């Protein structure tokens, strides 16, 4: 007699950018999304995908602080994962075993001390902008499980500033075999409360770029020195601009030395480079 089979329906209709994320063949994927763009949901669905398609697979879900991991990412995963798939859940060890033999660990990622010597088939870092680069590199080194031929890692994140290590690894491609997916809040509009996006549209321009459009950007602390500053008006691409003379101003500070580069254009405007 063939073994009894049972169909389990997982209700999930991916948004366009979520579909790109799930179908990517890249070994490492970064899904950068604005607020309420479905990042963690997509990340947890991918956990199920890798665990179901590759029986006996071993993976890790992590976030910097365990309280946040417990209250958000684990809750999202448990809401998504059908109870019928779970063989056991050890809440003390933060460890799930599915009925097909796949295992899922939940770990805090403040540093790599709690990661031990796990041999993983996949890892998922939620809110990756909060996590140190060394933790990401360490997890890449743990992708050595012999129970799967498909080793991979994916990250979901709010857009950090451009000096963040995520920008180097995924925008500048320091991580080989990688893919970067951006998602805006607009993509998830039909699932959001009325007026939510309107509220985001009223934020300062630099905030809208990151937290509404899901793009890299820079959001400094405090008030701007020049209150009339507008990124769209005052920030331009000058890569093709070749001034006849550049003026340099130096401040030889002991703790914060700095140099400012300036020039004049053909309209006698003073440009800060």
PyMOL commands that set and color helices and strands:
alter all, ss='L'
color gray80, all
select helices_A, chain A and resi 16-23+39-53+66-80+83-85+113-115+128-130+133-141+165-171+185-191+196-201+205-211+231-234
alter helices_A, ss='H'
color red, helices_A
select strands_A, chain A and resi 28-33+58-63+86-90+95-98+103-108+122-125+152-157+178-183+247-251+258-264+270-272
alter strands_A, ss='S'
color yellow, strands_A
deselect
rebuild
show_as cartoon
